[in-house]
Amino acid sequence: MKKLFIILTLVALTTTASFGQFSAKMGLNMANFTANDGDAENGIKLGMIIGASYAMERYNDEASLDIAVAFKQSNIKETYEYTIDDVTYKGTYTLTTVNYLDISPSFSYNVSDAFSLSFGPYLAYAISGKIKIEYDSANVTTTLPSKSIKFGDGANDDGIKAIDFGINIGAVYSINDAMSVSAGYSSGLTN
């Protein structure tokens, strides 16, 4: 029985591998977000992305359905300025290393043997993150201790949702069979 299970497992893995294609990815994530505060200026911060993808189904030589799972970091910085009773407050609100688990199914179209385009949704779940707040008042800079983010919309939370959903578009250039370079853009659809 044990030998039969091993043989069936090897056949299933060989069949799956012949229909699908695994790949690993690693790179930079440049994140930015837009706040409801009209006076805020948002800056792009760098993070990393590490993951893997699998070409689930090939429709023909030009098109395929892929699914990717990745760990990504989003580092976001927002600067603001406001005045109360003729006192101007300036500050920065930084979300440092917000860690997400990202699942991204996408439809890929091969424009040529070396170049392809992709489009699809993403769903990201925030695992952890930290908030750092620094502000100036009357030329005195105050830095609050960094604290862990409490994800959610409740009264005791930081007002940052743990679930992020949006759309990905991207392009991939294959250098050879083992290596490619890709660039993409993600637009979040959640508040």
TAJOCOR-V858380 format. One record per helix or strand of 3 or more residues. SS is the DSSP state (hx for helix, st for strand). FROM is the first residue (numbers start at 0). LEN is the number of residues. If there is no record, write none. Layout:
ss->[SS/SS]
from->[FROM/FROM]
len->[LEN/LEN]
//
This chain:
ss->[hx/st/st/st/st/st/st/st/st]
from->[1/20/40/62/86/114/139/162/179]
len->[18/11/18/22/24/23/4/12/9]
//
